[in-house]
Amino acid sequence: MKTAEINFQVKSVRQTTEQIAALTQSYGGQVIHHIMRSTTGDSIDVRKSDDSVMRVTLVNSTAEMTVKIPPASLVGFLNKVAQMGIRVNDQKMDVTDKSLDYLSTRLKLKNQNELVDAQKKTSVNKKDPDNLLAFKNNMVDQQINNLKIDDSVKLSTVMLSFYESNAVNKHMMADNNLADYQQPVSTRFGRSFETGWNVFVEILIGISNFWILIPIGLVIWLAISYFKRNALVKG
């Protein structure tokens, strides 16, 4: 049973993913796992106009794939995959001998089948239902285990992980900083002076609306003065 792992750097994660999938198919293999990730790093906003900015962001892209390849083509497959990369960081291949495990399971299954056949010929079944069920389940597990070994021998498992250098992503967008939409200081100062003058004029107009109070106040003052003088004369 052959397995392999490879970690390498590539120019384009997306393009390499497509190439590996096509290469796997050409060797009669299959892709059984694939995941691709993109994470953003530092970013800055560069002003391009009064209402728009260009956001410059560092993007890191990685991918993981697991493929099944016929053992006879494993070395050739690994060599071609390595040629897709800029640099191979780690590559290994393991060969595990499962022949003894396989033989052991086959012999155990043979003994268990003989025991089942012998019990069928007897009129008395000495096993209780729970033990019999556990016995049969164990036989199934051993059969499945051998099928897994068969599959591992027919197709080798290759785990690939690869990445690309940080890419610079540029994106034009509307300026969402409301403070940038404020008018210049000179314009704001001129507007504040104009607003202050308008307020002063409105106050004068408001006061003029109460002109009637002036003659009324004058009459009241004359009346008070008249009564005060008369009081002094009589005194």
Summary of the structure (lengths in Angstrom):
residues: 235
radius of gyration: 45.7
end to end distance: 135.1
largest distance: 153.2
contacts: 577
relative contact order: 0.18
helix: 54%
strand: 31%
